[in-house]
Amino acid sequence: MNGSKREAVVVAYGRSACCKARKGGLSGTNPIDYAGQVLRGVLERIPSLPPDRIEDVILGCAMPVKHMDYNAARLIARRAGLPDTVPGQTINRFCSSGLQSIASAANAIIAGAMDCVVAGGAESMTLCFAPHPAEYQNQWLLSNDEGTYMSMGETAERVADRYELSREEMDLMAVESHRKAYQAQCQGKLAPSILPVQSAEGRVITEDEGIRPETSMESLAGLKPCFRPGGRITAATSSQTTDAAAFAVIMEAKLARTLGLPPLARFVGFAVAGCEAQVMGLGPIYAVPKVMAKTGLTVEDMDVIELNEAFAAQAIACMSDLNLPVEKVNPYGGAIALGHPMGATGTVLTGKALDYLKDTGGHYGLITMCIGGGMGAAGIFERLN
Ligand SMILES: CC(C)(COP(=O)(O)OP(=O)(O)OC[C@H]1O[C@@H](n2cnc3c(N)ncnc32)[C@H](O)[C@@H]1OP(=O)(O)O)[C@@H](O)C(=O)NCCC(=O)NCCS
């Protein structure tokens, strides 16, 4: 590390298990309760950090309504037992919110504005996920900008149309996602990131719930399209709706040394880009080249690529246009199998990439996802320990 330049490093991270929305283990639990437990659990991984050194908690949340309204970042910080002096801000860049929170923390640290920030995300898709109510939609946008309020499933159908994707190739991605996730789960590769969380019913939850090991081309062939009559996107080729929370502690590298905390990874760079809203799934195609140009790295330099599988259609299109090597993408499975707790996903995927780099001795990880409304985000981390 360069001695004079300020660097942002990750010193701890962790997440809840990804639980099925509405029918899973956290569906009866207030998200402030499980997110508070995850935040507490991450801090317990670094007991030498005095909590009053935390200068902000930045929380990504894609649906900051109902239980997640009222500045959920501060509510979660309070629920985790952080001192009064620790502030909190809730941010929203939809599905990239949990990566944006890390990037915002890292950039504040690099700029010298702060030295230690907790960043993460939380989502209760059970309680808060719903279409934007018609009465709040802007009339001008409805008349002039077709993609603005389009359902995410319809945007995936449009990508499938544009790239002439077959039902079979999307089903195959779903089969692979479940196969890789199940293998990773059986080999204990998902466990290091997971912090036990107690549900409102008193159950301690430690395992991701979405993986269906029996998934096969035959079992998927009979599923009906769920977003457009005669369409090609099914429940199995869509990311699952999920309840989860994830946090990471981001710190200036010299402070980490002073506190005796080994830096796990260095924040290398981050970029966001806009694209057509009605094919929002193509966002990574614009964000990935941008982050590579900013950092001077290339896709070939990456040892792992976490590409959020919002839908198989958009993930296939992005892999094809970006020329991503299949063996480097989502080696522990993707959101089709593990779920996509929207605001938490960016932090979940960052931890997943860092776990994989540690397991394999790799160096660079790319995290990228599409974003509702027509955007893409991409972040790069370098493993250090
Ligand atoms: C697609 C969607 C509507 C499906 O919702 P759901 O009906 O609750 O989904 P489920 O995962 O429970 O699957 C429904 C059924 O499909 C079938 N199915 C789903 N995945 C399957 C698989 N891998 N193998 C076999 N059958 C499968 C099953 O019959 C299942 O019913 P069951 O759980 O009772 O067995 C929902 O997952 C969704 O909205 N996803 C996208 C979320 C989104 O937009 N996120 C933002 C992205 S930008």
The ligand as an SDF file (V2000), in Angstrom:
LIG
                    3D

 48 50  0  0  0  0  0  0  0  0999 V2000
  -41.0720  -14.1600  -10.2930 C   0  0  0  0  0  0  0  0  0  0  0  0
  -41.8280  -14.0200   -8.9900 C   0  0  0  0  0  0  0  0  0  0  0  0
  -43.0950  -13.1740   -9.2290 C   0  0  0  0  0  0  0  0  0  0  0  0
  -42.1960  -15.3890   -8.4870 C   0  0  0  0  0  0  0  0  0  0  0  0
  -42.7230  -15.2780   -7.2130 O   0  0  0  0  0  0  0  0  0  0  0  0
  -43.1730  -16.5650   -6.3720 P   0  0  0  0  0  0  0  0  0  0  0  0
  -44.3700  -17.1540   -7.0460 O   0  0  0  0  0  0  0  0  0  0  0  0
  -43.3180  -16.1750   -4.9520 O   0  0  0  0  0  0  0  0  0  0  0  0
  -41.8740  -17.4500   -6.6050 O   0  0  0  0  0  0  0  0  0  0  0  0
  -41.4430  -18.8480   -6.0280 P   0  0  0  0  0  0  0  0  0  0  0  0
  -39.9570  -18.8020   -5.9440 O   0  0  0  0  0  0  0  0  0  0  0  0
  -42.2220  -19.1720   -4.8050 O   0  0  0  0  0  0  0  0  0  0  0  0
  -41.8260  -19.8510   -7.1790 O   0  0  0  0  0  0  0  0  0  0  0  0
  -43.1810  -20.0990   -7.5460 C   0  0  0  0  0  0  0  0  0  0  0  0
  -43.3040  -21.4920   -8.0830 C   0  0  0  0  0  0  0  0  0  0  0  0
  -42.4990  -21.6370   -9.2580 O   0  0  0  0  0  0  0  0  0  0  0  0
  -41.9320  -22.9460   -9.2580 C   0  0  0  0  0  0  0  0  0  0  0  0
  -40.4560  -22.8430   -9.2130 N   0  0  0  0  0  0  0  0  0  0  0  0
  -39.7110  -21.7360   -8.9530 C   0  0  0  0  0  0  0  0  0  0  0  0
  -38.3940  -22.0490   -9.0310 N   0  0  0  0  0  0  0  0  0  0  0  0
  -38.3200  -23.3510   -9.3430 C   0  0  0  0  0  0  0  0  0  0  0  0
  -37.2420  -24.2320   -9.5720 C   0  0  0  0  0  0  0  0  0  0  0  0
  -35.9660  -23.8340   -9.5090 N   0  0  0  0  0  0  0  0  0  0  0  0
  -37.5320  -25.5230   -9.8690 N   0  0  0  0  0  0  0  0  0  0  0  0
  -38.7980  -25.9530   -9.9570 C   0  0  0  0  0  0  0  0  0  0  0  0
  -39.8710  -25.1450   -9.7470 N   0  0  0  0  0  0  0  0  0  0  0  0
  -39.6270  -23.8560   -9.4570 C   0  0  0  0  0  0  0  0  0  0  0  0
  -42.4690  -23.6890   -8.0650 C   0  0  0  0  0  0  0  0  0  0  0  0
  -43.6460  -24.3470   -8.4300 O   0  0  0  0  0  0  0  0  0  0  0  0
  -42.8040  -22.5580   -7.1170 C   0  0  0  0  0  0  0  0  0  0  0  0
  -43.8000  -22.8730   -6.1960 O   0  0  0  0  0  0  0  0  0  0  0  0
  -43.4340  -23.6070   -4.7930 P   0  0  0  0  0  0  0  0  0  0  0  0
  -42.4470  -22.7180   -4.0830 O   0  0  0  0  0  0  0  0  0  0  0  0
  -44.7300  -23.7100   -4.0910 O   0  0  0  0  0  0  0  0  0  0  0  0
  -42.7980  -24.9220   -5.1590 O   0  0  0  0  0  0  0  0  0  0  0  0
  -40.9210  -13.2950   -7.9380 C   0  0  0  0  0  0  0  0  0  0  0  0
  -39.8510  -14.1480   -7.5830 O   0  0  0  0  0  0  0  0  0  0  0  0
  -40.3840  -11.9950   -8.4580 C   0  0  0  0  0  0  0  0  0  0  0  0
  -41.1040  -11.0060   -8.5180 O   0  0  0  0  0  0  0  0  0  0  0  0
  -39.0740  -11.9530   -8.7870 N   0  0  0  0  0  0  0  0  0  0  0  0
  -38.4430  -10.7710   -9.3100 C   0  0  0  0  0  0  0  0  0  0  0  0
  -38.2230   -9.7660   -8.2130 C   0  0  0  0  0  0  0  0  0  0  0  0
  -37.7070   -8.4610   -8.7550 C   0  0  0  0  0  0  0  0  0  0  0  0
  -38.3040   -7.8360   -9.6130 O   0  0  0  0  0  0  0  0  0  0  0  0
  -36.5660   -8.0100   -8.2380 N   0  0  0  0  0  0  0  0  0  0  0  0
  -35.9100   -6.8450   -8.7080 C   0  0  0  0  0  0  0  0  0  0  0  0
  -35.1250   -7.2170   -9.9090 C   0  0  0  0  0  0  0  0  0  0  0  0
  -34.5570   -5.8300  -10.7620 S   0  0  0  0  0  0  0  0  0  0  0  0
  1  2  1  0
  2  3  1  0
  2  4  1  0
  2 36  1  0
  4  5  1  0
  5  6  1  0
  6  7  2  0
  6  8  1  0
  6  9  1  0
  9 10  1  0
 10 11  2  0
 10 12  1  0
 10 13  1  0
 13 14  1  0
 14 15  1  0
 15 16  1  0
 15 30  1  0
 16 17  1  0
 17 18  1  0
 17 28  1  0
 18 19  1  0
 18 27  1  0
 19 20  2  0
 20 21  1  0
 21 22  1  0
 21 27  2  0
 22 23  1  0
 22 24  2  0
 24 25  1  0
 25 26  2  0
 26 27  1  0
 28 29  1  0
 28 30  1  0
 30 31  1  0
 31 32  1  0
 32 33  2  0
 32 34  1  0
 32 35  1  0
 36 37  1  0
 36 38  1  0
 38 39  2  0
 38 40  1  0
 40 41  1  0
 41 42  1  0
 42 43  1  0
 43 44  2  0
 43 45  1  0
 45 46  1  0
 46 47  1  0
 47 48  1  0
M  END
$$$$
